[in-house]
Amino acid sequence: MTALVERFGVAVRQLRVQNGWSQGQLAELSNLDRSYVGEIERGRVIASIVTVEKLAAALQLDVVALLAHCEQLGERRAVQLISLAAIAR
């Protein structure tokens, strides 16, 4: 899968854990199947925009804030890679 799909999954997992919820609790709040939430968190499926909206609502965020969290993860990862490259020199 693409890096965006993987970052989205990591973002959902981080936000779920911050709320102290299990996958089952997030699934119930977002009206999704628990196994599907797990697939999203592992970056194995591409969530539709409707699913993103359901997850955002369950996490008490708007879609933009949820996607912004994904972008922040990507930026942090880029900084880490640059730092590692600098150390390797």
N, C-alpha and C positions, 0 to 999 in steps of 0.2 A: 504494500500500500504506500501511498505517498506520505511524505513527512507531515503534511497538514492533517491527514486522517489520524496519524499516530499522535500528533500533538493534541488534537481534539480529544482523543481518548484519555491521554494523560491529564488534560485539563479537567475533564469530567470526573476522573478518579480523584484528583486532588481536591476538587470542590466538594465531592461527596464525602470524602474522609474528613475534611474540615468541618463538615456539618455533623460528623459522628454517625453517619448512616451506613447501613449495609447496602449492597447492590439491590437486594430485595426491597428495601425501603425506598430507594430512589426509583426503582421500577414501578412500585405502587404509586408513588407521588406523581410520576410522569405518565402513568397509564401505558407502560411498556412491559414487555416480558423481561424477567430477570436475566435470562441467558443472553438476550439481545443487548442489554446494558453491559454485560460482561464482554461481549464481542466488540462493542463500541470502545470500551475502556482499553481493550487490547489492540485497538487499531486494525481490527480484522474486517470491519464492515464500514461502508460509507453511509453515514446517517443522512437521511433526507432533511430538507429544511424544516419540514413539519416535526420531525423527531428532534431536531436541534431546538426548535421552539418549545416543545414539550419538556425537554431537559432543562432548558433555561428557566422556564416557569417553575418547575419543581425546585430548582436551585435558588429561586427568588432573584433571578437576574433577567435582564432583557437579552435578546439574542446578540446584540452588539457587544455587551459586556462579556458574555461567554466566549465569543470569538476573539475579543481583545485579549482575554486570558490566554488563549492559544497562541496569539502573536507574541505575547510577553514570554511565553515558554520558548518560542523559536529564537527570540532575541537573546535570552539568557544562554541558550545552547550555543549560539554563534559566538558569544563572548567567551564561553568556556573553551570552545575549539580554538579560538585565537590565542587564548592564554596558554593552552597546552602546546600549541605550535611554537609560541615564543619560548617556552621552557625547553622544548626539544632542540632548539638551536644551540 
